Amino acid sequence: MVTKALRREKIRFRVRKKISGTTGRPRLSVFRSNSDIYVQLIDDTTGKTVASASSRDKDIAALKGTKVEKSKMVGAAIARKASDLGLQDVTFDRSGYLYHGRVKAVADGAREGGLKF
């Protein structure tokens, strides 16, 4: 029996074979839980997380709004952190989730913040 989580994991591994982050163009990885959303900029050549943001950060968690609105704020926050590091180009990794709802909101917020996919 194939569960939803197993299906997502297979998709995630299939996509990860094709994309990876470099020092100049890190991978923007998204993780979505039931209540929160987390994003990381990852340099796969060194295996290090360059920057991260989540809906649990104090400035975002204190604000009222739906999960989609908070996801857009998380995208804007990671874009700010990336621009502080001098990064503009990233590779978007949706981690097997559909490009819809909260995942799309993160991407839209990051694009509005100045990141290029």
MARTOR-287359 format. One record per residue: residue number from 0; residue in one letter; x negated, y negated, z of N, C-alpha, C in turn. Coordinates in steps of 0.02 Angstrom, whole numbers, plus 50000, padded with zeros to 5 digits. Example, Ala and Ser with C-alpha at 12.3 -4.5 7.8 and 13.67 -1.06 7.14 Angstrom:
MARTOR-287359
<r resi="0" resn="a" n_c1="49340" n_c2="50284" n_c3="50390" ca_c1="49385" ca_c2="50225" ca_c3="50390" c_c1="49340" c_c2="50165" c_c3="50390"/>
<r resi="1" resn="s" n_c1="49358" n_c2="50112" n_c3="50354" ca_c1="49316" ca_c2="50053" ca_c3="50357" c_c1="49355" c_c2="49998" c_c3="50394"/>
***
This chain:
MARTOR-287359
<r resi="0" resn="m" n_c1="49958" n_c2="50059" n_c3="50000" ca_c1="50000" ca_c2="50000" ca_c3="50000" c_c1="49956" c_c2="49938" c_c3="50000"/>
<r resi="1" resn="v" n_c1="49969" n_c2="49893" n_c3="49953" ca_c1="49929" ca_c2="49832" ca_c3="49947" c_c1="49965" c_c2="49776" c_c3="49984"/>
<r resi="2" resn="t" n_c1="49932" n_c2="49750" n_c3="50036" ca_c1="49961" ca_c2="49695" ca_c3="50074" c_c1="49943" c_c2="49629" c_c3="50040"/>
<r resi="3" resn="k" n_c1="49975" n_c2="49576" n_c3="50063" ca_c1="49962" ca_c2="49510" ca_c3="50036" c_c1="49890" c_c2="49489" c_c3="50049"/>
<r resi="4" resn="a" n_c1="49865" n_c2="49505" n_c3="50108" ca_c1="49796" ca_c2="49486" ca_c3="50127" c_c1="49746" c_c2="49525" c_c3="50084"/>
<r resi="5" resn="l" n_c1="49759" n_c2="49588" n_c3="50071" ca_c1="49714" ca_c2="49628" ca_c3="50030" c_c1="49712" c_c2="49602" c_c3="49958"/>
<r resi="6" resn="r" n_c1="49770" n_c2="49584" n_c3="49933" ca_c1="49776" ca_c2="49556" ca_c3="49865" c_c1="49736" c_c2="49491" c_c3="49860"/>
<r resi="7" resn="r" n_c1="49743" n_c2="49448" n_c3="49911" ca_c1="49707" ca_c2="49385" ca_c3="49911" c_c1="49632" c_c2="49397" c_c3="49914"/>
<r resi="8" resn="e" n_c1="49611" n_c2="49446" n_c3="49953" ca_c1="49540" ca_c2="49461" ca_c3="49960" c_c1="49510" c_c2="49485" c_c3="49893"/>
<r resi="9" resn="k" n_c1="49548" n_c2="49526" n_c3="49857" ca_c1="49524" ca_c2="49550" ca_c3="49792" c_c1="49517" c_c2="49491" c_c3="49743"/>
<r resi="10" resn="i" n_c1="49565" n_c2="49445" n_c3="49744" ca_c1="49562" ca_c2="49386" ca_c3="49701" c_c1="49501" c_c2="49344" c_c3="49721"/>
<r resi="11" resn="r" n_c1="49492" n_c2="49335" n_c3="49787" ca_c1="49436" ca_c2="49295" ca_c3="49812" c_c1="49369" c_c2="49322" c_c3="49790"/>
<r resi="12" resn="f" n_c1="49360" n_c2="49388" n_c3="49794" ca_c1="49297" ca_c2="49419" ca_c3="49773" c_c1="49287" c_c2="49413" c_c3="49698"/>
<r resi="13" resn="r" n_c1="49340" n_c2="49419" n_c3="49660" ca_c1="49336" ca_c2="49414" ca_c3="49587" c_c1="49314" c_c2="49343" c_c3="49566"/>
<r resi="14" resn="v" n_c1="49342" n_c2="49293" n_c3="49600" ca_c1="49325" ca_c2="49224" ca_c3="49584" c_c1="49254" c_c2="49208" c_c3="49607"/>
<r resi="15" resn="r" n_c1="49233" n_c2="49233" n_c3="49665" ca_c1="49167" ca_c2="49219" ca_c3="49693" c_c1="49111" c_c2="49249" c_c3="49651"/>
<r resi="16" resn="k" n_c1="49126" n_c2="49300" n_c3="49610" ca_c1="49076" ca_c2="49326" ca_c3="49565" c_c1="49056" c_c2="49274" c_c3="49512"/>
<r resi="17" resn="k" n_c1="49104" n_c2="49231" n_c3="49496" ca_c1="49094" ca_c2="49183" ca_c3="49441" c_c1="49069" c_c2="49115" c_c3="49464"/>
<r resi="18" resn="i" n_c1="49087" n_c2="49094" n_c3="49525" ca_c1="49068" ca_c2="49026" ca_c3="49547" c_c1="49022" c_c2="49030" c_c3="49608"/>
<r resi="19" resn="s" n_c1="48978" n_c2="48981" n_c3="49612" ca_c1="48936" ca_c2="48974" ca_c3="49672" c_c1="48915" c_c2="48901" c_c3="49677"/>
<r resi="20" resn="g" n_c1="48898" n_c2="48880" n_c3="49737" ca_c1="48878" ca_c2="48811" ca_c3="49748" c_c1="48802" c_c2="48804" c_c3="49747"/>
<r resi="21" resn="t" n_c1="48780" n_c2="48747" n_c3="49723" ca_c1="48708" ca_c2="48732" ca_c3="49722" c_c1="48697" c_c2="48670" c_c3="49766"/>
<r resi="22" resn="t" n_c1="48634" n_c2="48650" n_c3="49771" ca_c1="48619" ca_c2="48592" ca_c3="49812" c_c1="48650" c_c2="48529" c_c3="49782"/>
<r resi="23" resn="g" n_c1="48648" n_c2="48522" n_c3="49716" ca_c1="48676" ca_c2="48464" ca_c3="49684" c_c1="48751" c_c2="48467" c_c3="49674"/>
<r resi="24" resn="r" n_c1="48778" n_c2="48528" n_c3="49671" ca_c1="48850" ca_c2="48538" ca_c3="49661" c_c1="48875" c_c2="48593" c_c3="49708"/>
<r resi="25" resn="p" n_c1="48889" n_c2="48575" n_c3="49771" ca_c1="48910" ca_c2="48626" ca_c3="49819" c_c1="48980" c_c2="48652" c_c3="49805"/>
<r resi="26" resn="r" n_c1="48996" n_c2="48708" n_c3="49836" ca_c1="49062" ca_c2="48740" ca_c3="49828" c_c1="49108" c_c2="48713" c_c3="49882"/>
<r resi="27" resn="l" n_c1="49167" n_c2="48688" n_c3="49862" ca_c1="49218" ca_c2="48664" ca_c3="49908" c_c1="49265" c_c2="48721" c_c3="49922"/>
<r resi="28" resn="s" n_c1="49255" n_c2="48754" n_c3="49979" ca_c1="49293" ca_c2="48813" ca_c3="49998" c_c1="49351" c_c2="48795" c_c3="50043"/>
<r resi="29" resn="v" n_c1="49410" n_c2="48823" n_c3="50030" ca_c1="49471" ca_c2="48808" ca_c3="50067" c_c1="49493" c_c2="48871" c_c3="50105"/>
<r resi="30" resn="f" n_c1="49509" n_c2="48863" n_c3="50169" ca_c1="49541" ca_c2="48916" ca_c3="50208" c_c1="49605" c_c2="48888" c_c3="50236"/>
<r resi="31" resn="r" n_c1="49659" n_c2="48927" n_c3="50227" ca_c1="49725" ca_c2="48904" ca_c3="50249" c_c1="49752" c_c2="48954" c_c3="50300"/>
<r resi="32" resn="s" n_c1="49766" n_c2="48930" n_c3="50360" ca_c1="49800" ca_c2="48972" ca_c3="50409" c_c1="49873" c_c2="48950" c_c3="50410"/>
<r resi="33" resn="n" n_c1="49913" n_c2="48981" n_c3="50452" ca_c1="49983" ca_c2="48963" ca_c3="50455" c_c1="49994" c_c2="48892" c_c3="50477"/>
<r resi="34" resn="s" n_c1="49952" n_c2="48868" n_c3="50523" ca_c1="49963" ca_c2="48801" ca_c3="50551" c_c1="49913" c_c2="48749" c_c3="50528"/>
<r resi="35" resn="d" n_c1="49852" n_c2="48769" n_c3="50508" ca_c1="49799" ca_c2="48721" ca_c3="50493" c_c1="49766" c_c2="48737" c_c3="50426"/>
<r resi="36" resn="i" n_c1="49725" n_c2="48691" n_c3="50404" ca_c1="49686" ca_c2="48701" ca_c3="50342" c_c1="49615" c_c2="48678" c_c3="50355"/>
<r resi="37" resn="y" n_c1="49567" n_c2="48714" n_c3="50328" ca_c1="49496" ca_c2="48701" ca_c3="50339" c_c1="49461" c_c2="48699" c_c3="50272"/>
<r resi="38" resn="v" n_c1="49415" n_c2="48652" n_c3="50262" ca_c1="49375" ca_c2="48649" ca_c3="50201" c_c1="49301" c_c2="48641" c_c3="50219"/>
<r resi="39" resn="q" n_c1="49259" n_c2="48670" n_c3="50177" ca_c1="49187" ca_c2="48667" ca_c3="50187" c_c1="49152" c_c2="48653" c_c3="50121"/>
<r resi="40" resn="l" n_c1="49099" n_c2="48615" n_c3="50123" ca_c1="49054" ca_c2="48609" ca_c3="50066" c_c1="48996" c_c2="48656" c_c3="50079"/>
<r resi="41" resn="i" n_c1="48986" n_c2="48705" n_c3="50036" ca_c1="48937" ca_c2="48758" ca_c3="50048" c_c1="48885" c_c2="48758" c_c3="49992"/>
<r resi="42" resn="d" n_c1="48822" n_c2="48759" n_c3="50012" ca_c1="48766" ca_c2="48769" ca_c3="49966" c_c1="48748" c_c2="48843" c_c3="49967"/>
<r resi="43" resn="d" n_c1="48767" n_c2="48879" n_c3="49915" ca_c1="48757" ca_c2="48952" ca_c3="49914" c_c1="48684" c_c2="48972" c_c3="49902"/>
<r resi="44" resn="t" n_c1="48643" n_c2="48927" n_c3="49876" ca_c1="48573" ca_c2="48945" ca_c3="49866" c_c1="48537" c_c2="48953" c_c3="49933"/>
<r resi="45" resn="t" n_c1="48554" n_c2="48912" n_c3="49982" ca_c1="48523" ca_c2="48917" ca_c3="50048" c_c1="48570" c_c2="48951" c_c3="50098"/>
<r resi="46" resn="g" n_c1="48634" n_c2="48958" n_c3="50081" ca_c1="48682" ca_c2="48989" ca_c3="50126" c_c1="48702" c_c2="48944" c_c3="50184"/>
<r resi="47" resn="k" n_c1="48700" n_c2="48879" n_c3="50173" ca_c1="48715" ca_c2="48831" ca_c3="50226" c_c1="48779" c_c2="48792" c_c3="50210"/>
<r resi="48" resn="t" n_c1="48816" n_c2="48775" n_c3="50264" ca_c1="48873" ca_c2="48730" ca_c3="50257" c_c1="48848" c_c2="48659" c_c3="50263"/>
<r resi="49" resn="v" n_c1="48860" n_c2="48620" n_c3="50211" ca_c1="48835" ca_c2="48551" ca_c3="50208" c_c1="48880" c_c2="48505" c_c3="50248"/>
<r resi="50" resn="a" n_c1="48947" n_c2="48512" n_c3="50240" ca_c1="48995" ca_c2="48470" ca_c3="50276" c_c1="49060" c_c2="48509" c_c3="50283"/>
<r resi="51" resn="s" n_c1="49100" n_c2="48490" n_c3="50332" ca_c1="49164" ca_c2="48523" ca_c3="50340" c_c1="49215" c_c2="48474" c_c3="50368"/>
<r resi="52" resn="a" n_c1="49278" n_c2="48491" n_c3="50358" ca_c1="49334" ca_c2="48451" ca_c3="50384" c_c1="49393" c_c2="48498" c_c3="50394"/>
<r resi="53" resn="s" n_c1="49437" n_c2="48480" n_c3="50440" ca_c1="49496" ca_c2="48522" ca_c3="50451" c_c1="49553" c_c2="48479" c_c3="50478"/>
<r resi="54" resn="s" n_c1="49612" n_c2="48509" n_c3="50478" ca_c1="49669" ca_c2="48473" ca_c3="50506" c_c1="49667" c_c2="48473" c_c3="50582"/>
<r resi="55" resn="r" n_c1="49618" n_c2="48505" n_c3="50611" ca_c1="49610" ca_c2="48505" ca_c3="50684" c_c1="49562" c_c2="48451" c_c3="50707"/>
<r resi="56" resn="d" n_c1="49531" n_c2="48415" n_c3="50660" ca_c1="49488" ca_c2="48358" ca_c3="50679" c_c1="49531" c_c2="48306" c_c3="50716"/>
<r resi="57" resn="k" n_c1="49502" n_c2="48273" n_c3="50764" ca_c1="49541" ca_c2="48229" ca_c3="50809" c_c1="49579" c_c2="48174" c_c3="50772"/>
<r resi="58" resn="d" n_c1="49546" n_c2="48143" n_c3="50722" ca_c1="49579" ca_c2="48087" ca_c3="50688" c_c1="49639" c_c2="48111" c_c3="50645"/>
<r resi="59" resn="i" n_c1="49635" n_c2="48171" n_c3="50618" ca_c1="49691" ca_c2="48198" ca_c3="50577" c_c1="49744" c_c2="48230" c_c3="50621"/>
<r resi="60" resn="a" n_c1="49724" n_c2="48266" n_c3="50672" ca_c1="49772" ca_c2="48300" ca_c3="50716" c_c1="49815" c_c2="48250" c_c3="50755"/>
<r resi="61" resn="a" n_c1="49789" n_c2="48191" n_c3="50767" ca_c1="49826" ca_c2="48141" ca_c3="50806" c_c1="49883" c_c2="48110" c_c3="50765"/>
<r resi="62" resn="l" n_c1="49878" n_c2="48114" n_c3="50699" ca_c1="49928" ca_c2="48084" ca_c3="50655" c_c1="49988" c_c2="48130" c_c3="50648"/>
<r resi="63" resn="k" n_c1="50046" n_c2="48099" n_c3="50639" ca_c1="50107" ca_c2="48137" ca_c3="50627" c_c1="50114" c_c2="48149" c_c3="50551"/>
<r resi="64" resn="g" n_c1="50147" n_c2="48202" n_c3="50533" ca_c1="50157" ca_c2="48216" ca_c3="50462" c_c1="50165" c_c2="48290" c_c3="50449"/>
<r resi="65" resn="t" n_c1="50184" n_c2="48306" n_c3="50388" ca_c1="50192" ca_c2="48376" ca_c3="50369" c_c1="50124" c_c2="48407" c_c3="50357"/>
<r resi="66" resn="k" n_c1="50122" n_c2="48473" n_c3="50349" ca_c1="50059" ca_c2="48508" ca_c3="50337" c_c1="50030" c_c2="48487" c_c3="50270"/>
<r resi="67" resn="v" n_c1="50072" n_c2="48473" n_c3="50221" ca_c1="50048" ca_c2="48452" ca_c3="50155" c_c1="50015" c_c2="48383" c_c3="50160"/>
<r resi="68" resn="e" n_c1="50046" n_c2="48337" n_c3="50198" ca_c1="50017" ca_c2="48270" ca_c3="50207" c_c1="49950" c_c2="48274" c_c3="50243"/>
<r resi="69" resn="k" n_c1="49946" n_c2="48317" n_c3="50294" ca_c1="49883" ca_c2="48324" ca_c3="50330" c_c1="49830" c_c2="48356" c_c3="50286"/>
<r resi="70" resn="s" n_c1="49850" n_c2="48401" n_c3="50242" ca_c1="49803" ca_c2="48432" ca_c3="50195" c_c1="49772" c_c2="48380" c_c3="50149"/>
<r resi="71" resn="k" n_c1="49813" n_c2="48333" n_c3="50127" ca_c1="49788" ca_c2="48279" ca_c3="50084" c_c1="49737" c_c2="48237" c_c3="50122"/>
<r resi="72" resn="m" n_c1="49750" n_c2="48225" n_c3="50187" ca_c1="49703" ca_c2="48187" ca_c3="50228" c_c1="49638" c_c2="48225" c_c3="50237"/>
<r resi="73" resn="v" n_c1="49642" n_c2="48291" n_c3="50243" ca_c1="49581" ca_c2="48333" ca_c3="50249" c_c1="49540" c_c2="48327" c_c3="50185"/>
<r resi="74" resn="g" n_c1="49573" n_c2="48327" n_c3="50128" ca_c1="49537" ca_c2="48318" ca_c3="50064" c_c1="49502" c_c2="48252" c_c3="50061"/>
<r resi="75" resn="a" n_c1="49535" n_c2="48199" n_c3="50084" ca_c1="49505" ca_c2="48133" ca_c3="50084" c_c1="49446" c_c2="48130" c_c3="50133"/>
<r resi="76" resn="a" n_c1="49453" n_c2="48165" n_c3="50190" ca_c1="49399" ca_c2="48166" ca_c3="50240" c_c1="49337" c_c2="48201" c_c3="50213"/>
<r resi="77" resn="i" n_c1="49346" n_c2="48257" n_c3="50178" ca_c1="49287" ca_c2="48292" ca_c3="50151" c_c1="49255" c_c2="48252" c_c3="50096"/>
<r resi="78" resn="a" n_c1="49295" n_c2="48214" n_c3="50059" ca_c1="49268" ca_c2="48171" ca_c3="50006" c_c1="49225" c_c2="48115" c_c3="50036"/>
<r resi="79" resn="r" n_c1="49248" n_c2="48087" n_c3="50093" ca_c1="49209" ca_c2="48036" ca_c3="50128" c_c1="49142" c_c2="48064" c_c3="50151"/>
<r resi="80" resn="k" n_c1="49145" n_c2="48124" n_c3="50181" ca_c1="49083" ca_c2="48154" ca_c3="50206" c_c1="49035" c_c2="48171" c_c3="50149"/>
<r resi="81" resn="a" n_c1="49063" n_c2="48192" n_c3="50093" ca_c1="49021" ca_c2="48208" ca_c3="50035" c_c1="48988" c_c2="48146" c_c3="50006"/>
<r resi="82" resn="s" n_c1="49026" n_c2="48091" n_c3="50003" ca_c1="48997" ca_c2="48029" ca_c3="49976" c_c1="48944" c_c2="48002" c_c3="50023"/>
<r resi="83" resn="d" n_c1="48952" n_c2="48012" n_c3="50089" ca_c1="48899" ca_c2="47992" ca_c3="50135" c_c1="48835" c_c2="48031" c_c3="50123"/>
<r resi="84" resn="l" n_c1="48841" n_c2="48093" n_c3="50101" ca_c1="48783" ca_c2="48135" ca_c3="50085" c_c1="48757" c_c2="48123" c_c3="50014"/>
<r resi="85" resn="g" n_c1="48793" n_c2="48082" n_c3="49976" ca_c1="48772" ca_c2="48068" ca_c3="49907" c_c1="48795" c_c2="48119" c_c3="49857"/>
<r resi="86" resn="l" n_c1="48849" n_c2="48155" n_c3="49872" ca_c1="48875" ca_c2="48206" ca_c3="49827" c_c1="48939" c_c2="48181" c_c3="49794"/>
<r resi="87" resn="q" n_c1="48944" n_c2="48193" n_c3="49729" ca_c1="49005" ca_c2="48175" ca_c3="49693" c_c1="49036" c_c2="48235" c_c3="49659"/>
<r resi="88" resn="d" n_c1="48995" n_c2="48281" n_c3="49634" ca_c1="49020" ca_c2="48339" ca_c3="49597" c_c1="49023" c_c2="48400" c_c3="49643"/>
<r resi="89" resn="v" n_c1="49079" n_c2="48435" n_c3="49641" ca_c1="49086" ca_c2="48497" ca_c3="49680" c_c1="49120" c_c2="48550" c_c3="49636"/>
<r resi="90" resn="t" n_c1="49114" n_c2="48612" n_c3="49657" ca_c1="49149" ca_c2="48667" ca_c3="49626" c_c1="49205" c_c2="48687" c_c3="49673"/>
<r resi="91" resn="f" n_c1="49267" n_c2="48687" n_c3="49650" ca_c1="49324" ca_c2="48701" ca_c3="49693" c_c1="49335" c_c2="48776" c_c3="49698"/>
<r resi="92" resn="d" n_c1="49338" n_c2="48801" n_c3="49760" ca_c1="49351" ca_c2="48872" ca_c3="49773" c_c1="49415" c_c2="48877" c_c3="49814"/>
<r resi="93" resn="r" n_c1="49468" n_c2="48900" n_c3="49782" ca_c1="49533" ca_c2="48904" ca_c3="49816" c_c1="49540" c_c2="48966" c_c3="49859"/>
<r resi="94" resn="s" n_c1="49490" n_c2="49009" n_c3="49860" ca_c1="49486" ca_c2="49068" ca_c3="49903" c_c1="49544" c_c2="49117" c_c3="49894"/>
<r resi="95" resn="g" n_c1="49568" n_c2="49124" n_c3="49833" ca_c1="49621" ca_c2="49173" ca_c3="49820" c_c1="49691" c_c2="49147" c_c3="49832"/>
<r resi="96" resn="y" n_c1="49697" n_c2="49085" n_c3="49857" ca_c1="49764" ca_c2="49056" ca_c3="49867" c_c1="49788" c_c2="49027" c_c3="49801"/>
<r resi="97" resn="l" n_c1="49854" n_c2="49024" n_c3="49792" ca_c1="49882" ca_c2="48992" ca_c3="49733" c_c1="49867" c_c2="48917" c_c3="49736"/>
<r resi="98" resn="y" n_c1="49854" n_c2="48888" n_c3="49678" ca_c1="49841" ca_c2="48816" ca_c3="49674" c_c1="49909" c_c2="48781" c_c3="49677"/>
<r resi="99" resn="h" n_c1="49935" n_c2="48775" n_c3="49737" ca_c1="50002" ca_c2="48751" ca_c3="49748" c_c1="50008" c_c2="48728" c_c3="49821"/>
<r resi="100" resn="g" n_c1="50050" n_c2="48680" n_c3="49834" ca_c1="50063" ca_c2="48660" ca_c3="49903" c_c1="50003" c_c2="48630" c_c3="49938"/>
<r resi="101" resn="r" n_c1="49983" n_c2="48660" n_c3="49994" ca_c1="49929" ca_c2="48632" ca_c3="50035" c_c1="49862" c_c2="48634" c_c3="50001"/>
<r resi="102" resn="v" n_c1="49849" n_c2="48687" n_c3="49962" ca_c1="49785" ca_c2="48693" ca_c3="49927" c_c1="49779" c_c2="48638" c_c3="49874"/>
<r resi="103" resn="k" n_c1="49833" n_c2="48626" n_c3="49838" ca_c1="49835" ca_c2="48573" ca_c3="49788" c_c1="49828" c_c2="48504" c_c3="49821"/>
<r resi="104" resn="a" n_c1="49859" n_c2="48496" n_c3="49880" ca_c1="49855" ca_c2="48432" ca_c3="49916" c_c1="49783" c_c2="48417" c_c3="49937"/>
<r resi="105" resn="v" n_c1="49745" n_c2="48468" n_c3="49958" ca_c1="49675" ca_c2="48458" ca_c3="49975" c_c1="49636" c_c2="48435" c_c3="49914"/>
<r resi="106" resn="a" n_c1="49648" n_c2="48468" n_c3="49857" ca_c1="49613" ca_c2="48450" ca_c3="49795" c_c1="49631" c_c2="48378" c_c3="49774"/>
<r resi="107" resn="d" n_c1="49695" n_c2="48360" n_c3="49779" ca_c1="49716" ca_c2="48292" ca_c3="49760" c_c1="49684" c_c2="48240" c_c3="49806"/>
<r resi="108" resn="g" n_c1="49683" n_c2="48253" n_c3="49871" ca_c1="49652" ca_c2="48207" ca_c3="49918" c_c1="49578" c_c2="48199" c_c3="49906"/>
<r resi="109" resn="a" n_c1="49544" n_c2="48254" n_c3="49888" ca_c1="49472" ca_c2="48251" ca_c3="49875" c_c1="49459" c_c2="48212" c_c3="49810"/>
<r resi="110" resn="r" n_c1="49501" n_c2="48222" n_c3="49760" ca_c1="49493" ca_c2="48186" ca_c3="49697" c_c1="49504" c_c2="48111" c_c3="49708"/>
<r resi="111" resn="e" n_c1="49556" n_c2="48094" n_c3="49746" ca_c1="49569" ca_c2="48023" ca_c3="49760" c_c1="49511" c_c2="47992" c_c3="49800"/>
<r resi="112" resn="g" n_c1="49478" n_c2="48033" n_c3="49841" ca_c1="49421" ca_c2="48009" ca_c3="49880" c_c1="49357" c_c2="48001" c_c3="49839"/>
<r resi="113" resn="g" n_c1="49358" n_c2="48025" n_c3="49777" ca_c1="49300" ca_c2="48014" ca_c3="49733" c_c1="49262" c_c2="48076" c_c3="49713"/>
<r resi="114" resn="l" n_c1="49284" n_c2="48136" n_c3="49734" ca_c1="49250" ca_c2="48197" ca_c3="49713" c_c1="49272" c_c2="48217" c_c3="49643"/>
<r resi="115" resn="k" n_c1="49226" n_c2="48246" n_c3="49605" ca_c1="49241" ca_c2="48270" ca_c3="49538" c_c1="49235" c_c2="48345" c_c3="49537"/>
<r resi="116" resn="f" n_c1="49285" n_c2="48379" n_c3="49511" ca_c1="49284" ca_c2="48453" ca_c3="49506" c_c1="49263" c_c2="48472" c_c3="49436"/>
***
